[in-house]
Amino acid sequence: MSTVIKTTFYNTPMLQKALKRRALESDQTISAYIQRAIADAIAEDLADIEAFEERAGGPTETYEEFRAGLKRDGLI
């Protein structure tokens, strides 16, 4: 079993009610639901950082070039 660290945070009554409902609907404890939500958010952040690092040093374009491309493609 892994070590567990207690963390306290404060909710508004509306958020607490929504949290309880979502945990019940997903058949999880509130702690498990919060842990999963935090882990998912961190994983998403790490994926964003990896994507950013992959593109670092790649080609760049000015705002004007970017805007001209959008116009050319009929997006604006």
Secondary structure, 3 states (H helix, E strand, C coil): CCCCCCCCCCCCHHHHHHHHHHHHHCCCCHHHHHHHHHHHHHHHHHHHHHHHHHHCCCCCCCHHHHHHHHHHCCCC
